[in-house]
Amino acid sequence: MCHLLKYPLIFILLLALLGAKLWADSPVQGPNVIVIMTDDQGYGDMSAHGNPILKTPEMDKIHAQSVRFTDFHVSPKCTPTRGSLMTGLDPMRNGATHVCQGLSMMNREVKIMPQYFAESGYATGLFGKWHLGDSYPHQPRFRGFQEVLSFRAWGITSLADYWGNTYFNPMLMHNGVDEKYEGYCTDIFFDEAMKWMSSCKDQGKPFFVYLPTNTPHYPNVCPKKFSDPYKGKKHKGLLAHAEFYGMISNIDENMGRLENFLKEKDLRDNTILLFLSDNGSQSVKAAKLYNAGMKSHKGSIYEGGHRVHLFVRWIDGQLSHGKDISDLTIVQDILPTLVELCGLKDKKNQHDGRSFAELLKGKKESLEERISVIQAFNNAKKWSHALVMKDKWRLMRHKGGNELYDISLDPHQDQNVYDQFPEVVKELSSHYDLWYKGTAKAWHDPRYIIIGSEYQNPLNLYSNDWIGDYCDHAGNLGQAKAKGFWHIQVEREGEYEIELRRWPEESQKTLVEAWAPNKPKTARPIAKASLKVADFEKAVAINAEDTHAQFTVRLKKGQTKLETRFFDEHGKVLGSAIYVKVTRK
């Protein structure tokens, strides 16, 4: 060391390098974060919000311990809410505007939530539903999540899901590989999340966990011990939806197990816990029985479709726990809020949402006045399925008529006051016009799936991600009449093997056979298959024993479309290949 002192510049550089090394190796000091998002649980679907039949004691405890947002809004359906949560951007701006038809993928240039955490030294894990693209580069393991346990498309039993899957003992994707798990789906996701958090704790590494359950989404299936207590129960003459309530009761039990785990591992106090839902209740039956005074349910732009619960707890952060916040807040606010609370790196800070961190800490009494727009559907037409919100005002304009509601006086939205408040209509309409002008163009940008990449080869294309007819459910698979195409980007020039299927590969079913002997109408008389991609177009004959049609084509690097068709023996178009496997040779 004394020799180095003769050369002060070298000494300073060595100290700087040593300091950088120590800084890089030192553990991140930020809090852990767990974001739990239930699927299709409405605001009224818990006992803390007054449900007269459903019992959710663990959710009620979290409610009592948290800062509660009583005017918090998401999109009326799954994917748009999830995209906004991840990006802090409106659906029309981030690209994820619809549950399928090529519109469920976020702009891959946009930085998303797990990337913020990973860049700041956090371990990042997803356990549950993604619903933001099923092929490279849109899968969560390519968007910042280091550990992923999930499934494809909207849920277990979806068209893109593993053939024959159920909520019990399902096949799940673990870091991109289908693996068999034992137990009920929600239990599995909580179990695996806790195992992973425990390993992070042992390594002294802070974690960000995204735990979006696939329940209580349809199909309404759960262990009987959770649904049986609700069978036959009535409120004001209305019968309880036992299986739907049972799925929520199961989530509630898992919330309790998670709480015990956090206490045992000494993680509870320095973990930010957020609990919310992705849209209103999927159960029309449950929404009619009790909906916290709101109109409608999932899919609607009335309050019952998009106003949901949000609880936030961070003991060490000394938040204003036990307090209700009535400010108009939106799911886009969560990312900038976590960036601020956790001190994450955010150079651009380009979000549509606003941080409500100072509201949580009690440093602010209210947010600045805001106007927010909800619009997320399978088209980008002006005022299509759109809502403008300011304070307690709700404006909708559509072919069926114009509507304005003051929900502070009319929470069920029964009294349309559109003609009585022209100045409010003008202000909100003008805001929408500017908003639409700035976002509509982005909706039309293609969402490309990349083929030929070393990250996913072979790669599967699913009909839920194509542009064309709706083809996302088992019923669509049984009919096999839908048609569509995929926007693809060829990463490497070369020879590609492309396989066209009507049934998923693991089913080992032939192109022409029915779903099952008792479903003869699901058989399709496929006699010929065609592929059109770039400047390649060819048709091949199909034999009765063929499980797929196969093509070999040389593709140049660049962006193009991939389109398929199945024909009968008379040349009539029957539909498109629902599953396509692409392999760079």
NORJOJO-V174989 format. One record per backbone hydrogen bond with DSSP energy under -1.0 kcal/mol. NH is the residue of the N-H (numbers start at 1). CO is the residue of the C=O. Records with the same first field share a line. If there is no record, write none. Layout:
# NORJOJO-V174989
NH=CO  CO
This chain:
# NORJOJO-V174989
5=1
6=3
7=4
11=7
12=8
13=9
14=10
15=11
16=12
17=13
18=14
19=15
20=16
21=17
22=18
23=19
24=20
25=21
26=22
32=270
33=207
34=272
35=209
36=274
37=211
38=276
39=215
45=42
46=44
49=46
50=47
51=46
60=56
61=57
62=58
63=59
64=60
65=61
67=312
68=323
69=310
70=325
73=329
74=306
81=77
82=78
83=79
84=80
85=81
86=82
87=83
88=84
93=90
94=90
95=91
97=95  103
98=103
102=464
103=100
107=94
110=107
113=86
115=112
116=112
117=113
118=114
119=115
121=118
122=117
123=206
125=208
126=147
127=210
128=149
129=212
138=135
142=139
143=140
145=140
146=124
147=124
149=126
150=173
158=155
159=472
165=162
169=183
172=179
173=150
174=177
175=148
177=174
179=172
181=170
185=167
188=184
189=185
190=186
191=187
192=188
193=189
194=190
195=191
196=192
197=193
198=194
199=195
200=196
201=197
202=198
203=199
204=201
205=200
208=123
209=33
210=125
211=35
221=219
226=223
227=223
228=224
230=227
231=228
233=230
235=238
238=235
240=233
242=240
245=241
246=242
247=243
248=244
249=245
250=246
251=247
252=248
253=249
254=250
255=251
256=252
257=253
258=254
259=255
260=256
261=257
262=258
263=259
264=260
265=261
266=263
267=262
268=262
271=268
272=32
273=313
274=34
275=311
276=36
278=38
280=305
282=40
287=283
288=284
289=285
290=286
294=291
298=281
299=76
300=297
304=295
305=302
306=303
307=303
308=72
311=275
312=67
313=273
316=269
318=315
320=360
321=319
322=66
323=320
325=68
329=71
331=73
333=330
334=331
337=333
338=334
339=335
340=336
341=337
342=338
344=339
352=88
353=88
360=356
361=357
363=358
364=358
372=389
374=387
384=381
387=374
388=395
389=372
390=393
393=390
394=405
395=388
396=403
401=398
403=396
405=394
407=392
409=406
410=406
413=410
417=404
421=417
425=421
426=422
427=423
428=424
429=425
430=426
431=427
432=428
433=429
434=430
435=431
436=432
437=433
438=434
440=436
444=441
445=442
449=487
450=136
451=489
459=582
461=580
463=578
465=462
466=463
467=485
469=483
477=473
478=474
479=475
480=476
485=467
486=562
488=560
489=449
490=558
491=451
494=555
496=553
497=583
498=551
499=581
500=549
501=579
507=504
508=505
511=546
519=516
522=519
523=520
526=524
527=567
528=567
529=540
530=565
531=538
532=563
533=536
536=533
538=531
540=529
542=527
546=543
549=500
551=498
553=496
555=494
558=490
560=488
562=486
563=532
565=530
566=575
567=528
568=572
571=568
574=566
575=566
576=482
579=501
580=461
581=499
582=459
583=497
585=495
